[in-house]
Amino acid sequence: MKTRPQLSFAIEDPGTPDILPLTQQLDGYLAGLYPTANIQPVALDELRRANVAFVTARVDGTPVACGACVDEGDYVEVKRMYVLPACRGLGLGKQLLEALEQQVHARGGRIVRLETGTAQAEALELYERAGYRRCPPFGSHRSNPQSVCMEKVLA
């Protein structure tokens, strides 16, 4: 008898050896989508700060998705959200986003913001379906034709 795959979400150290390839694949994915952009990935040290919750999704113990919540005081920014290509289309992105929002809520946050790229149609659709609306650039983000900033107020 076959057992169902077990999906789990947890806050983890982004430098864990089996998680590092996930963030490296994200960097390569973004570089491929935006070859002329000056993309500056979030440094590992920044993801380990006290104001960050780095969440991974694992299937049977293997990391398949990740994302981070960065508490900026007035709002919490979702960063580094990524689902392995082989796991896309299964609703994992939606579940990961919900897990990230739960972290925001548990830490007392009410406003969630994010920045994504115009070439990431699936991500834009996911965020819009989840209640995110476009907003002006925030924090260190600047107006950019390849960039979309969004926000959501949590209930």
QUIKA-V936025 format. One record per backbone hydrogen bond with DSSP energy under -0.5 kcal/mol. CO is the residue of the C=O (numbers start at 1). NH is the residue of the N-H. If there is no record, write none. Layout:
CO,NH + CO,NH
This chain:
5,7 + 6,60 + 8,58 + 10,12 + 10,56 + 12,14 + 13,16 + 16,19 + 16,20 + 17,21 + 19,22 + 19,23 + 20,24 + 21,25 + 22,26 + 23,27 + 24,28 + 25,29 + 26,30 + 27,31 + 28,32 + 29,33 + 30,34 + 34,37 + 37,39 + 39,41 + 43,46 + 43,47 + 44,48 + 45,48 + 46,49 + 49,52 + 51,71 + 52,54 + 53,55 + 53,69 + 54,12 + 55,67 + 56,10 + 57,64 + 57,65 + 58,8 + 58,60 + 59,62 + 62,59 + 64,84 + 65,57 + 66,82 + 67,55 + 68,70 + 68,79 + 69,53 + 69,71 + 70,72 + 70,77 + 72,74 + 75,72 + 76,113 + 77,70 + 77,79 + 78,115 + 79,68 + 82,66 + 84,87 + 85,88 + 87,90 + 91,95 + 92,96 + 93,97 + 94,98 + 95,99 + 96,100 + 97,101 + 98,102 + 99,103 + 100,104 + 101,105 + 102,106 + 103,107 + 104,109 + 105,108 + 110,112 + 110,154 + 111,76 + 112,152 + 113,78 + 114,150 + 116,148 + 117,120 + 119,121 + 120,124 + 121,125 + 122,126 + 123,127 + 124,128 + 125,129 + 126,130 + 127,132 + 128,131 + 133,151 + 138,141 + 144,147 + 146,118 + 148,116 + 149,135 + 150,114 + 151,133 + 152,112 + 152,154
